[in-house]
Amino acid sequence: MSRAPRSAPPAISEEPDTTVLDLVDHLLTKGVMITGDVVIGVANVDLVYLRLSALLCAADRILPRAQGARAAVRVRPAP
């Protein structure tokens, strides 16, 4: 029996020199939503159902930008 030659696995990233830091930076820039469901049951009776959601992104993507935030902080002179 002869086997057909295997094709190369698909590339995960475009550049061969991409590091984990580059991948995490890209994920934080774009953002990732992770969801999952957990069901705990006994004898085919569902007792607990949890829906878990997490948003992973850079803070500047979801928090409003405070214009003049430094101007709002006032320093009182020492007496």
C-alpha positions in Angstrom: 0.0 0.0 0.0 1.3 3.4 -0.9 0.2 6.5 1.0 -0.5 9.8 -0.5 2.0 12.5 0.6 0.8 14.7 3.4 0.3 18.4 2.7 1.9 21.0 4.9 -0.1 22.2 7.9 -1.7 25.7 7.5 0.3 28.6 8.8 -0.9 30.2 11.9 0.8 33.5 11.2 1.9 35.2 8.1 5.4 35.9 9.2 7.6 33.0 10.1 9.4 35.0 12.8 6.2 36.0 14.7 6.6 35.6 18.5 4.1 35.0 21.2 4.5 38.6 22.2 3.4 39.7 18.7 0.4 37.4 18.9 -0.7 38.7 22.3 -0.2 42.3 21.1 -2.4 41.6 18.1 -5.1 40.0 20.3 -5.1 43.0 22.7 -5.3 45.5 19.9 -8.2 43.8 18.2 -9.8 42.2 21.3 -11.1 38.7 21.9 -14.4 37.5 23.3 -14.3 34.2 25.1 -17.6 32.4 26.1 -18.3 29.1 27.6 -21.1 27.0 29.2 -20.7 24.8 32.2 -23.5 22.4 33.2 -23.3 20.3 36.4 -25.8 17.5 36.8 -26.4 14.2 38.4 -28.3 11.3 36.8 -29.2 13.4 33.7 -30.7 16.1 35.9 -29.1 19.5 35.3 -28.4 21.1 38.7 -26.2 24.1 37.9 -25.8 26.0 34.7 -23.2 28.7 34.3 -22.6 30.9 31.3 -19.1 32.4 31.4 -18.0 35.3 29.2 -14.7 37.2 29.2 -13.5 40.1 27.1 -9.8 40.4 26.6 -8.6 43.6 25.1 -6.5 46.7 25.9 -8.0 49.1 28.4 -7.8 52.1 26.1 -10.2 50.2 23.7 -13.1 50.1 26.2 -12.5 53.0 28.7 -13.5 56.5 27.6 -10.6 58.8 27.1 -10.4 61.5 29.8 -9.6 64.8 28.1 -7.8 67.0 30.5 -7.7 64.4 33.2 -4.4 65.9 34.6 -6.0 69.3 34.8 -8.7 68.0 37.1 -6.1 67.0 39.7 -5.3 70.0 41.9 -2.3 70.1 44.3 -2.8 72.0 47.5 0.1 74.0 48.8 1.5 72.9 52.2 0.4 75.2 55.1 
